[in-house]
């Protein structure tokens, strides 16, 4: 045990050190993964912002070109005419306002490269420039532009290179109906760009618009200017090196890029490293506590092992004593644990079920018995376990393997709750009452049966008659009672002996049973030579028909006794019970049938009489 505990302690140290190494490595990896995820998100955001701005510029350029083509004559008139310049300029301004609600101003340039309106000439010369090859801030560039502007098909977007004065300008070539040509310049403010940047910006990083020719000059942020930009108008070389790679914006001479947030990465890294330090400290503390507990527990473990050894020895002695005691008891006793397995059984229980004692241990009910009996065992165990804790008694039938008949068992069950187990063990005691019940059934049969004829006796006859009376009264049916007496039976005993009389009685009993409805009518020997009939759902006239058939057939039948041929006649009395006369009980109905039988015997025998009727039906 100590060796095992030492191994566990060593393994715990190895696992702890490994966990610390993995946690430190995981923290570094987590911080780097966070930076990589942020970098990837910034790249995606930059691409998406560049796409939105490029699409916006393309859309605006298409509108400027459409406007220039639609108003070429008015634009030419504004460039050429001096008299109507103000009116035409107002018209163009109104139309531009309708087309471009967010524009700042506009200007026209004809083939002489002069701008119209004139007050914008110097302004446009100083601010409308291209970073590549067209407009610049010198007159020479305008001269070059004058020679090549007719060939230009897709001009770039112009921006001012002055800090805090951002706008963007679009131009379009126009040709009027007379062939006069020129260009239209429209200047827009930064509101829409700032909205796009704000929508795409991932806080707390800063999404910044740069000019392609001045990579350090901040053109625009989500706040439109640099109100919240701590570095002023430009970005230092060190910060430029940290920026996410720039994304050029199509249809323009701009670039867009993210300036990562140092505080975000710093705070995230500190949070991860602080958590890592806390976890490493906790693991180290746990390892220290385990070391302390090891030395403290070792001594107690030695003492506990000695005590447990004594307990095991005593438990073995107690279990052996209990098993010996149970094996002496002639009643089957066994226990099923919380898992439904038999963990204790005496010899008597094994004998009752036809199983060896050692084969019962560790087996469930389904391992030992058929499915029907196993289902009963499980259901009754649940009933006992969920009950109030008092013993339960069950009366069951069980067929031992190899036997033809079922045995009658009384099974007593009680729950045994063991601490720590959710389901109690079930202790069962089985008593085989098959012989006692067979003897009781035999005694009951003898008490209710005539030993000579094997017919029910008078006591049983009256029980069945009373049952039929209550059944008929409940359902509103009729029934009849018929009493039969063998005529001159005493002379048979006198002339031929008692054995001859017994032969006649047995023959008549069998004959009567053959004449009635099987499993419906009941025949009983109610006196020495008298028989009674219970005829359910039969009226008196139907009983008369049966009585006459019995009387006539029996009267023509010869009964052989040794070398003698004997003949008998019978007298029959009938009484009917009907729901029309509910005051009459079963005892009264039987007396009425007996009175009708007496009437038949008084009037000559060998006839049938119905109570209340004196007509001789035999004649």
BAKE-431852 format. One record per residue (C-alpha): x, z, y; residue in one letter. Coordinates in steps of 0.001 Angstrom, whole numbers, plus 500000, padded with zeros to 6 digits. Layout:
<vonus>
XZYA
...
</vonus>
This chain:
<vonus>
500000500000500000X
502839500891502392X
504566497602501615X
501354495778502375X
500968497669505642X
504563496859506628X
503904493203505929X
500811493304508101X
502760494919510948X
505544492329510716X
503024489531510569X
501275490982513628X
504560490989515555X
505222487370514622X
501677486364515556X
501927488265518863X
505197486637519867X
503899483246518804X
500725483828520810X
502757484780523907X
504861481613523585X
501783479460523118X
500008481105526045X
502958480490528388X
503297476915527207X
499529476449527483X
499527477810531045X
502183475349532137X
500447472540530337X
497122473558531865X
498556473512535386X
500141470108534791X
496914468802533239X
495010470014536287X
497418468154538571X
497132465019536418X
493328465244536411X
493271465705540181X
495676462784540618X
493501460536538408X
490369461626540278X
492042460879543638X
493099457430542434X
489538456687541296X
488137457999544564X
490631455920546621X
489704452799544658X
486013453488545127X
486422454124548880X
488515450940549288X
485854448990547407X
483035450350549591X
484952449704552851X
485965446214551714X
482401445389550808X
481192446735554145X
483723444577556054X
482780441540553995X
479112442113554715X
479739442555558458X
481940439436558595X
479198437417556912X
476744438654559548X
479174437800562405X
479704434293560991X
475965433849560570X
475403434971564150X
478111432618565471X
476647429633563642X
473111430452564744X
474032430882568431X
476821428320568795X
475079426539571733X
474590429784573676X
478190430821572981X
479471427427574198X
477309427701577314X
478706431179578001X
482299429903577637X
481804426726579757X
479188427704582337X
480098429914585287X
476654429968586921X
474660431304584016X
477396433455582625X
475666436749583390X
472296435695581942X
473849434163578874X
476092437170578361X
473034439442578587X
471223437279576052X
474162437345573672X
474547441102574134X
470846441667573307X
471060439466570252X
474224441210569078X
472557444574569559X
469702443441567332X
472159442142564710X
474714444925564965X
473206448203566241X
476561449969565829X
478850447515567633X
480950448492570652X
481298445227572570X
481968441551572100X
484060438734573583X
484358434965573327X
487417432764573332X
487351429022573905X
490016426403573467X
491753427599576634X
492333431013574949X
490717432797577870X
488298435534577005X
484740435740578263X
483501437943579848X
486592437962582066X
486623441698582580X
487472442029578873X
490349439530579029X
493104442013579646X
491520444555577305X
491312442138574429X
494809440781575066X
496169444293574814X
494205445555571821X
493097442725569530X
496086442081567303X
496854441072563746X
499527442662561688X
500470439471559900X
500517436114561680X
497715435652564228X
496906437800567278X
499561440052568785X
500121441726572156X
502111438836573703X
501058435664575440X
503243433631573077X
501085434718570174X
497986433516572047X
499634430132572554X
500337429962568847X
496816431043568117X
495474428275570432X
497205425643568305X
496144426985564927X
492823428703565344X
490879425559564428X
492500425632561003X
491729429325560407X
488996429859557797X
489174433539556938X
490572435728559729X
491727439211558983X
490156442344560394X
491891443487563564X
492515447073564482X
494097448820567368X
497500450363566728X
496873453017569328X
496354456557567986X
492927458168568588X
491495454803569676X
490355453365566378X
487823450576566023X
487709447397564010X
487067443857565225X
485668440818563443X
485816437216564659X
484069434033563616X
484638430360564393X
481756428448566041X
481072424787566817X
478151423750569030X
476076420588568876X
478471418710571224X
481554419567569215X
482797422332571511X
484561425060569498X
485582428673569950X
485665432099568415X
483371435123568713X
484917438621568605X
482745441680567862X
484131445209568049X
482578448051565939X
483069451791566154X
484313454004563332X
481052455803562442X
480305453854559259X
483901454069558009X
483951457815558623X
480686458149556652X
482108456170553706X
485295458223553733X
483306461472553887X
481068460360551006X
484033459483548767X
486395462285549809X
487167464950547191X
487528468276549001X
489854469942549839X
492071466825549661X
492109464496552703X
491255460822552425X
493093458917555208X
492888455343556528X
496274453806557464X
497342450556559110X
499350448336556813X
502008447700559476X
502344451413560340X
502250453424557069X
502791456687558905X
500069456245561539X
496763457971560779X
493905455659561776X
490875457579560549X
489779460625558484X
486367461883557379X
486098463663560764X
486565460275562514X
489710461448564326X
492385463966563599X
490548467034564844X
491244468823561535X
494451466995560650X
497264469485561085X
500138466974561401X
498863465149564498X
498768461345564682X
501386460574562073X
502407461756558611X
505935462947557863X
508097461186555318X
507992464218553011X
504194464210552967X
504113460441552589X
506100460842549368X
503445463233548015X
500516460941548724X
498595459244545966X
499641455539545846X
497997453595548661X
495115451236547930X
494851448085550103X
491391447311551452X
490254443754550863X
489308441598553884X
491407443828556170X
494948444888557073X
494298448544556182X
495265450868553393X
493628454079552195X
495255457027550415X
494846460748549677X
496940463532551101X
496813466142548307X
495907469718549183X
498876472047548714X
496770475251548906X
494496474043546078X
497351473432543646X
499102476606544731X
496029478832544282X
495153477247540934X
498702477704539664X
498767481323540816X
495410481996539148X
496550480547535823X
499925482307535911X
498334485642536869X
495865485333533997X
498743484406531663X
500716487462532779X
497665489672532178X
497106488307528671X
500807488620527791X
500708492209529041X
497644493006526941X
499250491495523825X
502431493445524438X
500398496626524871X
498533495956521627X
501796495412519758X
503068498715521121X
499897500506520081X
500106498993516597X
503653500286516250X
502513503748517272X
499546503645514922X
501760502482512077X
503946505587512160X
500939507821512698X
498924506265509889X
501674506182507281X
501554509928506774X
497777509989506599X
497822507095504171X
499947509010501680X
497543511940501849X
494492509681501520X
495926507922498459X
496348511234496685X
492797512300497544X
491339508938496492X
493115509162493151X
491383512464492461X
488046511059493607X
488378508046491298X
489144510253488342X
486123512433489069X
483919509345489583X
484955508013486163X
484112511335484539X
480739511488486336X
479834507909485396X
480756508508481757X
478670511680481725X
475713509908483318X
475930506989480867X
476050509383477924X
473037511265479251X
471050508061479775X
471876506725476323X
470329509850474780X
467029509239476567X
464649507106474408X
463124505495477523X
464722502334478896X
466462503117482205X
468479500658484326X
469371499997487966X
469710496791489981X
471925496986493058X
471279495489496481X
472412492080495185X
469850492127492368X
472492492639489660X
472223495246486901X
475020497796487343X
473661500588485118X
471672500402481853X
471172502608478800X
470913501569475179X
467106501978475091X
466600499455477909X
468750496890476124X
466805497419472883X
463469496975474672X
464474493569476031X
466359492485472930X
469684492295474803X
473040493901474157X
473872496674476671X
477139495046477751X
475321491731478348X
473006493329480932X
475737494552483300X
476524492303486253X
473564490021485497X
470503489274487627X
466937489051486350X
467189485258486274X
470278485500484078X
468480487721481541X
464846486584481482X
462654483488481826X
461611482290485278X
458100483841485210X
459335487318484330X
462288486973486741X
459860486099489547X
457817489206488756X
460955491361488778X
462035490063492198X
458539490353493700X
458020493903492400X
461500494948493594X
460660493732497102X
457342495588496979X
459067498827496002X
461879498360498552X
459417497736501396X
457151500605500401X
457114504229501482X
459836505255499045X
457481506668496395X
457707505461492765X
455537502525491708X
454061501932488244X
453486498448486847X
451613497460483701X
453110494240482283X
453368492221479102X
456756491074477818X
457672488969474816X
460997489922473293X
463008486858472220X
462341486148468548X
459002487985468399X
455575486300468173X
453467488806470103X
453760490299473575X
454657493901474076X
452880496208476512X
455316497844478949X
454721500377481719X
457537499992484246X
458178502779486748X
460256501750489770X
461705503707492679X
464085502721495491X
467558504228495766X
468982503793499251X
472775503688499491X
474448504137502857X
475869500890504203X
473554498639502179X
470711496833503941X
468612496468500762X
468093499481498456X
468957499558494787X
465970499680492412X
465903502197489540X
463521501258486711X
462219503201483698X
460475501160480966X
458088502672478412X
456874500597475447X
453180501467474926X
452390498590472551X
451685500792469493X
449609503310471441X
447456500577472960X
447032498790469635X
445859502039468081X
443494502687470974X
442054499176470701X
441555499699466966X
439781503002467544X
437605501449470228X
436745498601467862X
435870501042465069X
433737503087467442X
431761500024468516X
431614498109465205X
429626498558462020X
432177498829459232X
430002497131456605X
428868494002458493X
431611493855461188X
428813493525463736X
428544495681466873X
426781498967466220X
423814500351468125X
425967502071470739X
427766498796471551X
424458496922471422X
422979499165474103X
426126498781476298X
425936494959476170X
422169495033476723X
422604497232479801X
425274494839481159X
422947491849480634X
420115493740482332X
422186494293485502X
423474490703485481X
419984489251485119X
418582491524487804X
421375490481490222X
420871486749489698X
417101486771489039X
417313485603485385X
415155486528482394X
416369487683478970X
414772488743475714X
415433491544473207X
414664490798469563X
414635493441466798X
414720492397463096X
414063494582460014X
414565493658456307X
411311494195454427X
411244496382451320X
415021496965451566X
414731500384449923X
413479498805446685X
416657496708446480X
418792499853446589X
416487501516444037X
416290498578441614X
419814497142441890X
421929499882443441X
423524500566446806X
426206497936446270X
423489495303445967X
422017496562449214X
425394496292450919X
425726492709449655X
422320491840451131X
423247493430454494X
426543491491454708X
424810488227453806X
422038488744456356X
424614489626459061X
426557486389458489X
423331484399458331X
422075485800461638X
425355485042463402X
425092481397462324X
421595481101463832X
422340482189467420X
424282480543470246X
428028481161469994X
429488483248472842X
426016483497474437X
423637485460472209X
424676488821470750X
423752490212467290X
424241493877466303X
423347496198463423X
421293498859465159X
420159500843462110X
420537500863458329X
418437497727457708X
417671496835461328X
419407494223463542X
419132493690467284X
419478490492469341X
420299490031473056X
419182486563474215X
420341485866477825X
418302483434479961X
415685483195477194X
411949483791477630X
409769485347474978X
408368482027473751X
411921480731473219X
412776483919471351X
409711483395469151X
410950479943468173X
414341481393467171X
412675484289465317X
410439481995463316X
413349479764462375X
415310482782461152X
412316484244459277X
411427480976457535X
414997480051456547X
415913483496455370X
412690483739453396X
413620480621451388X
417242481671450819X
418400483210447528X
421081485911447652X
423199486150444504X
424354489560443372X
426263489503440107X
423813487868437674X
420772488601439822X
419092486328442381X
417671488345445242X
415203487247447936X
414282489066451150X
411817488717453999X
412120490041457532X
409830491340460246X
410703490638463903X
409633492161467226X
410262490567470638X
410192491860474234X
410984489951477425X
412499491300480677X
411664489333483814X
412508489860487504X
408731489671488051X
408588493190486542X
411664494851488113X
410479498409487409X
411071497936483679X
414578499028482606X
416696498087479590X
415666501188477640X
412004500335478162X
412585496713477080X
414315497849473843X
411449500253473100X
408977497429473660X
410850495212471159X
410936498073468629X
407206498654469137X
406534494952468542X
408635495219465324X
406556498232464178X
403399496229464825X
404709493359462675X
405508495753459798X
402134497517460067X
400313494187459833X
401832493088456563X
405494492420457231X
407230488982457078X
405992488027460539X
406979487917464219X
405260489910466916X
405758489743470696X
405172492871472749X
401687492881474277X
400385490228471933X
398696491090468613X
398392487522467284X
400080487039463908X
402412484133464622X
403504483920461025X
400081482795459733X
</vonus>
